[in-house]
């Protein structure tokens, strides 16, 4: 006689492979934790500018992604960035400019320089 469908459901299912692991077998490595982000402030003294944003390798050079906020004597933005080396430029009223306060810069493909930020 064939077992009924409900009889099949009541059978014990075999243990999962992870529960059959012996004491000397290694478990899978856990994925690395994401590098901790650090907060970085970029400041640009352009008090007469109407709009300022920053574009760089941290936002795919998208000049609309990271607008800066008007501050007392210029413009400011706070960026949460994981450790690394980033290139960037400011866009002031539609004109691309390098950061005059950057400690490092590098030549770009457009005949000017990108500012460099190391986090």
C-alpha positions, 0 to 999 in steps of 0.5 A: 500500500502506498503512503498517503500524502499526509504521511509523507509530510510527517516524516522527518526531514534530513538535517541541513548540511550545516548541522551535519558539520563535524567538529573539525570542519570550518564554517564559512567566512563571514563577509567583511564589514564595510569600512567605517565612514568618516565625516569630512567637511568641504568649505569654499569661501565664495560669499558672492556665489549664487550656487555651489556644489561639489562633484567627484569620484565619490558621487560619479562626478554628478554635479547635482548630487552634492549641493553645498549649503550657504554658510556665514563666509561661503559654502559648506558640505559634510560628506560621509566617506569610507577611507580612500583617495578621492578626486573632486572639483567645485561647481560655482555658478556653473563654472568648475574650479579646483579647491584652493584649500586642497593639500594635493591636486592632480592633472585631469583630462580636461587640461586643468586639475582635480583636487585630491582628498584622502580620507 
